[in-house]
Amino acid sequence: MAKEIEKIATIDLSDIEKLNTISNSDIEAVNTILGQPPFMTATGGTISTDGDYKVHVFNTGATFTVTTLGTPGGAGDQVQYLVIGGGGGSANAPGGAGAYRTATGFTVTASGYSITVGAGGAAGNGSGVAGTQGSDSAFSTITSEGGGGGAASNSNSSYSDNGSSGGAGSGGSARNAASSGAYGNDGGDTDAGIGGGGGGGGGASAAGGKNVSANNGENFGGAGTASSITGSSVTRGGGGGGGGFTNTAGTNGAGGAGGGGNGNNAHNGNGTPGTANTGGGAGGN
């Protein structure tokens, strides 16, 4: 017994240093031998790899299933998410972007999580009918509401409880005062009596532009927000741009960066829809 104690007592500093410099790859190898994977395993969506991360993209409703959690004590039970609601449909005024919600460190368990992917809102049918709000997207307890629909002529903008608002209609005074949510921005105002496509739709990171002249493009859509969650930087959640002046080849408002549709140029047809799978609002007519 004395020899064993002596051996323990005579471990030198270099041996201790070796114990303190075990690499992550060594830990992963030990975990694999013990049957505990270092990273989470999961199924669902279109799967790709970004460094040490697996990326699951859902463009339709499905289920995200965590089959095995990773190493305890690390990030083995946590995910990063980006959930964007459907963009608002346009009418005389453009639609707003869907709510843009993202965070890291969301804790999951080894179970299935239903995924809902919101669709874009419908366009208004005729000058007196507003566009409809986009539908909600959801993951677990995270719900991103669809963007507000564009207003009809002579109307204030519609709004989304936590997404961006659509623009105010031409001839309307100001947008609804309750049009801003925590995960989006206001639609643009329009001066009373001015024709055209109304104010711009709100985007994920900026409000829509105000319609201050009958024949210019200042009623642009609010800009979206960039994210590298899928491996490269992509901007999503742009608001729709407002249309040009009635029966005139005026300058339409550009859609916000991140999928917002451009407004119609001459107020004699529909604006461009928001880009699919971005939560962008549709352009006004």
N, C-alpha and C positions, 0 to 999 in steps of 0.2 A: 504494500500500500504506500509506503514512504516513497518508493521510486515513482509511482504514478503521480503523487502530489508534486514531486520534484520536477517531473516532466512538464506538468501544467504550469508550474511557477517559472519555468525557464523559457517560455515562449518569447522570442525577441520581437522588437518593434517591426521588423520587416514582415514577419508572419501576420501581425495584426493589420499592417497596411494592406496585405493581400486580401484579407477578409473584408476590408472596407472598400475595396475597389472592384467588387463583383459587378460585372456589366449587366445592362438590361437584357442582352442576348443570353447571358448565363441564367438569369432569372426566368426568362421565357422558356429556356430548355428544361429547367427544373419543373416549371409549371406544366409543361407538356408531358413530361414523364409521370407526373402525379395526376394527370387527367384533367387539369385545370387550364383551359386555354387563356393566353394573355389578353386576347381581344374578344369582344362580343361577336357572336355569329347571329345572323338574321336573314330573313327572306322577305320578298315583296318588292314590287316596282321594277324599274330598270336599274340594274346594279352596275356600278363602275368603281374603280379604285383611284384614290387620290392620296399618294404616299401611304401612310399607315391607316388611312381612313377608307371605309367602304361607303359609297354614296348610293342612296336609294331615291330615285326620282319617280314621282307618281303624277301622271297626267290624266289618269282616270281613277275612279274609286276602286279600292282594293284593300288588302290587309297587310300591315307591317307586322311581321311575327319575329319576336326575339326568341331564338331557339336555345341559346346558351349565353349566360353572362360571362364577362371577362374576369380578369384577376381582381379579387376583392381588394379594396383599399385604394385603387387607382380610379381610372375612368371607365372601368369595365361594366358599369351599369348606367352610363350616361350617353346621351346623344345630343347633337346639334340639330335644330330644325329651322325651316323656312316655310311658312304657310301663308299663301296669298289668296284672297277672295277673288271671285269673278268680277271683271270690269263692268261698269254700268253701261246700259244701252243709251243710244243718242236719240234726240228728237231735233227740235230747233236748236237746242244747246247740246253740248257734248256730255258724255258720261265721265264719272270719276273712277279712279283706280280702286281696286279691291284693297281691303285692309292688308297691311304688310307687317307680319309678325315673325320675329326671328330671335333666337337666344341659344346659348350654349349651356351645357351642364344640366339638361333635363333628364331626370332619373326615370328609368324604365325597369320593368321586371320581365322575367322570362314568360311572356304571354303575347297574345295577339292584339293589335291596335287597329281599329277601323279607320280608313282614310277616305275622306270625302273631298272631291275636287269640284269647286264651284264653277258654274258656267257663266258666260257673259249675259248681261241683260238684253231683253228684246228692244228693238227700235220702236219709237212711237209711230203710230199709224195715222198720219195726217198732222197738220200743223198744230192742232189743238190737243194732241195727245202726247204726254211725256214718255220718255224712255223708261224702262223698268230697271230696278236695282239688280245688280249681279247677285248670284247665289253664293252661299257661304262655302268655304273650304274648312276642313277640320282634321286635326290629328290629336288623339287622346283628349285632353281637356282644353286644347288650344283651338279656338274657333276664330277665323278671320272672315268678317262679314263682307259681302259683295259691295262694290262701289255704288254710289247714288246714280240714278238715271238722269239724263239730261232733261232740262225743263222744256215745256211747250212754249210757244209764243206767248208773250205777255204774262209770264209766270216766273215766280221765284224758283230757285233751284231746289231739287230734292236733296236729301242727305242720307248718309249711312251712319248708324250708331257708332261704329268703330272703323269704318273705311273712309275713303275720300268722297267728297260731294261732287255732284254734277254741276255744270255751269248754269247760271241764270239765263232765262229765255230773253230774246230781244223784246224790248218794250216793258220787260219786268223791271221793277225798281232795284231791289237788292236781293241777294241770296238769303235763304233762311238763316236766321241768326244761330240756329242750333246745328249748323251743317258740318261741324268739325268733330272728328273723333280722335282717340288716342293713337291710332295706327294709320292715319291718313291726314289729308289737308282739305281746306275749303275749296269749293268751286269759285270761279271768278264772278265778280259783279258785272252788271251792264248798265250803262246810263239809260234812263227812261227815254223812250222815243227813238232809240237807235235801232236800225234794222240789223239783219245778219244773224249769225248763229249764236249770239249771246256770249257769256263769259266762258273761259276755258275750264275744263274739268280739273279737279284737284289730283295731285300725284302723291306718291308715297313720301317724297321729301320736300315738296313745295306746293303752294297753292296755285290754282289756275289764274291765268292773266285776265285782267279786266278788259271788257269791250268798251273802249273810250272813243272810238271813231267808227263811222259807218263803213269805212272802206280800207281798213288795214288789218294786219295780222297780229295785233297785240293781245288778242284773246287766245293765246297759246295754252296748251295743256301743261300742268305742273309736272316737273321732272320726277322720275322714279328713283330708286335706290339701288346701288350696286352691291352685289354679294359674290363671294368666291366659294360658296358652299359646295358647288358642283365641281370645283377644281380650277376654274378660271373665272375672272371677274365678268359678271353679267348684270346688266341693269334691267330691273323689272318694275312694274307698278307705275307707268306713266299715265297721266290724265289725257283725255281727248281734247283736240284742238277745236276751236269754234269756227263756224263757217264765215264766208264773205258776205258782202252786202246783197240785199235782195235784187235779183235779176241784173246784177252787174258783175263783170269779171273782176271782182275785187280780190284782195289778198286774203287767203284763208289762214286761220291759225294752225300752226304746226302742232302735232301731237307731242306730248311730253316724252323725253327719252325714257325708254323702258316699256315700249309696246303701245303707247297712246296713239290712237288713230288720228290722221289729219282731218281737218274740217273740209267740207265741200266748198269749192271755190266760188260758185255763183249762186248759191242758195236755190238751186233748182233740182236737187237730188239729195241722196244720202251721203254722209261723210264716210270715211274709211273705218271699218271695224278695228277694235284693238287687236294687237297681235295675240294669237293663241298661246296659252300657257304662260302668260306674263302678268295677268291681272290688269292689263291696260284698258282704259276707257275708250269708247268709240267716239269718233269725230262727229261734230254737229253738222246740220245741213243749213 
